[in-house]
Amino acid sequence: MEYKIAEKFVSINGEGPKAGELAIFIRFTKCNLNCSYCDTKWANSFDAPYEIETEETLVNYIRKENIKNITITGGEPLLQKDLKFLIDSILKIKDIEIEIETNGSVDIEKLVNYRRETNGKISFTIDYKSPSSNMEEYMHLNNYNLIDERDSIKFVVGDRKDLTCGKEVIKRFNLINKCKIYFSPIFNLIKPEEIVRFLIEENLNDVKLQLQLHKYIWDPNKKGV
């Protein structure tokens, strides 16, 4: 199988349950959404620059780097029709754990079923696109009935309306008792202390404030980190 890869690199996870840990990032091209705050627009178009990689070259790269955390991202990786084949090949490497970052608009059911069948070390980080993204209407809400404690929901927020929306979604789908939950500020749009104040006001236990570490360590627009 061949894949259009925007970039692949070793860095640290900038967010999520493994924030600060080494990871290999495999970024696919193409995205079906156009979020107002997107920081990877350069990889999202159908004619974005890419390198052709096979599952063999990607697996060999992972073996060579000897990093156990693999983050599959985009663009939108779930648009790749042969993604399951690639994941199956990667999981044959000992001690590998795969995190799939998805924008929340694509059905994860087939991969959730695949995870059950293989007992694979796969987790999903699903974005909920808050109102300021202008993409909220595209959220595939049934995904929240499929997730478990391995998975994470990320609310990228830019204002009070986004925060209130996140609180309502958490309550509607009982997410506190299903998965990990993060509120992540849109960089340079909302101050982290505003999110902390909201968490306190609303008594949102078990919801974590998440800062994108890579944007504080490197230039926020730098690729490959």
C-alpha positions in Angstrom: 0.0 0.0 0.0 1.1 3.6 -0.7 0.3 6.6 1.4 0.6 10.4 0.9 2.6 11.6 3.9 3.0 15.3 4.6 5.7 14.7 7.1 7.1 12.2 9.6 9.4 13.1 12.5 10.4 12.3 16.1 9.5 14.8 18.8 7.6 14.9 22.1 3.8 14.6 22.4 2.7 18.2 22.8 -0.7 17.3 24.3 -2.9 14.5 25.5 -2.2 11.8 28.1 1.3 11.3 26.9 2.3 14.9 26.8 6.0 15.3 27.2 6.8 11.7 26.0 8.8 10.9 22.9 6.7 10.0 19.9 6.9 9.4 16.2 4.5 11.5 14.2 3.1 10.4 10.9 1.1 13.2 9.3 -1.2 12.4 6.4 -2.4 15.0 3.8 -6.0 16.0 3.2 -8.7 17.2 5.6 -12.4 17.5 5.1 -12.8 20.4 7.5 -11.6 24.0 7.5 -11.3 25.1 11.1 -10.8 28.8 11.7 -7.8 28.2 14.0 -6.2 25.3 12.2 -2.4 25.2 12.5 -1.8 22.6 9.8 -3.6 24.2 6.9 -0.5 23.6 4.8 -1.2 19.8 5.0 -4.9 19.9 4.6 -5.7 20.6 0.9 -6.0 17.7 -1.6 -2.9 19.1 -3.4 -0.8 19.6 -0.3 2.9 18.6 -0.7 3.6 15.0 0.2 6.0 12.1 -0.1 4.8 8.7 -1.2 5.5 6.1 1.6 4.6 2.4 1.7 3.7 0.6 4.9 7.1 -1.1 4.6 9.1 2.2 4.6 7.0 3.5 7.5 7.4 0.4 9.6 11.2 0.4 8.8 11.4 4.0 9.9 9.6 3.2 13.2 11.9 0.3 13.9 15.0 2.4 13.2 13.9 5.2 15.5 13.0 2.8 18.3 10.2 5.0 19.7 7.2 3.2 21.2 4.6 6.0 20.9 3.2 6.5 17.4 0.9 9.4 16.7 -1.1 9.2 13.4 -2.4 12.6 12.5 -3.2 14.9 9.6 -4.9 16.5 7.9 -7.5 13.9 8.8 -6.0 10.4 8.9 -9.4 8.6 8.9 -9.9 9.6 5.3 -7.1 7.1 4.4 -8.9 4.0 3.0 -6.0 1.7 3.8 -5.3 3.1 7.3 -6.2 -0.2 9.0 -3.6 -2.1 6.9 -0.9 0.3 8.0 -1.9 0.1 11.7 -1.9 -3.6 11.5 1.6 -3.6 10.2 2.8 -1.1 12.8 1.3 -3.1 15.7 3.5 -6.1 14.8 6.4 -4.2 16.3 6.8 -5.1 19.9 5.6 -2.6 22.6 4.2 -0.2 20.1 1.3 2.1 21.1 -0.7 4.1 18.5 -2.6 7.2 19.0 -5.0 8.3 16.2 -5.8 12.0 16.2 -9.0 12.7 14.4 -11.1 15.9 13.9 -14.3 14.3 15.1 -16.2 14.4 11.8 -15.4 10.8 10.7 -17.0 7.6 12.1 -14.5 5.6 14.2 -16.7 2.5 14.5 -14.7 0.2 12.2 -11.4 1.0 13.9 -13.0 0.6 17.3 -14.2 -2.9 16.3 -10.8 -3.7 14.9 -9.3 -2.6 18.2 -11.5 -5.1 20.0 -10.6 -7.9 17.6 -6.9 -7.4 17.9 -6.5 -6.2 21.5 -4.3 -3.7 19.8 -2.8 -0.8 21.7 -4.8 1.9 19.9 -6.2 5.0 21.4 -8.2 7.8 19.8 -7.9 11.5 20.5 -11.1 13.1 19.1 -11.6 16.8 18.6 -14.9 18.4 19.4 -15.1 21.4 17.1 -16.4 24.2 19.3 -18.5 27.1 17.8 -15.4 29.3 17.1 -14.1 26.7 14.7 -17.1 27.2 12.4 -17.1 23.4 12.0 -19.3 22.2 14.8 -22.1 21.1 12.6 -19.9 18.3 11.1 -19.2 16.5 14.4 -20.0 12.7 14.2 -21.6 12.5 17.6 -22.1 8.7 17.7 -18.3 8.4 18.2 -18.9 9.4 21.8 -20.9 6.2 22.3 -17.9 4.1 21.1 -15.0 5.4 23.1 -13.5 4.0 26.3 -11.0 4.9 29.0 -8.1 4.6 26.5 -9.4 7.5 24.5 -9.5 11.3 24.8 -11.8 14.1 23.8 -10.2 17.5 23.2 -12.2 20.7 23.2 -10.2 23.5 21.5 -11.6 26.7 22.9 -11.3 30.4 22.2 -14.0 32.1 24.3 -16.7 31.6 26.9 -19.2 30.3 24.4 -16.7 27.5 23.4 -16.2 26.6 27.1 -19.9 26.5 27.8 -20.4 24.3 24.7 -17.7 21.9 26.0 -19.4 21.6 29.4 -22.8 20.8 27.7 -21.3 18.1 25.4 -19.5 16.5 28.4 -22.8 16.3 30.3 -24.8 15.2 27.3 -22.6 12.2 26.6 -21.5 11.5 30.2 -17.9 11.8 29.0 -16.4 12.1 32.5 -17.2 8.5 33.0 -16.0 7.3 29.6 -12.7 8.9 28.7 -10.1 11.6 29.3 -11.2 15.2 28.7 -9.1 18.2 27.8 -9.8 21.9 27.3 -7.1 23.4 25.0 -6.8 27.1 24.4 -6.6 28.5 20.9 -3.1 29.8 20.9 -3.0 33.6 21.5 -6.8 33.9 21.6 -7.8 33.0 25.1 -5.7 33.1 28.2 -5.2 29.7 30.1 -6.3 31.3 33.3 -9.7 32.0 31.8 -10.1 28.3 31.3 -9.0 27.5 34.8 -11.5 30.1 36.1 -14.3 28.4 34.1 -13.3 24.9 35.4 -13.5 26.3 39.0 -16.8 28.1 38.4 -18.5 25.0 36.9 -16.8 22.5 39.2 -15.6 20.5 36.3 -13.7 17.8 38.1 -11.7 15.4 35.9 -11.4 17.9 33.1 -7.8 18.9 32.4 -6.4 22.1 31.0 -4.0 21.3 28.2 -1.3 23.6 26.8 0.3 22.6 23.5 3.9 22.1 24.8 5.4 22.2 21.3 4.2 25.8 20.8 6.0 26.9 23.9 9.2 25.0 23.3 9.5 26.0 19.6 8.2 28.7 17.3 4.4 28.1 17.1 4.5 27.9 13.3 7.5 25.5 13.1 6.9 22.2 11.3 8.3 18.9 12.2 8.1 19.3 16.0 
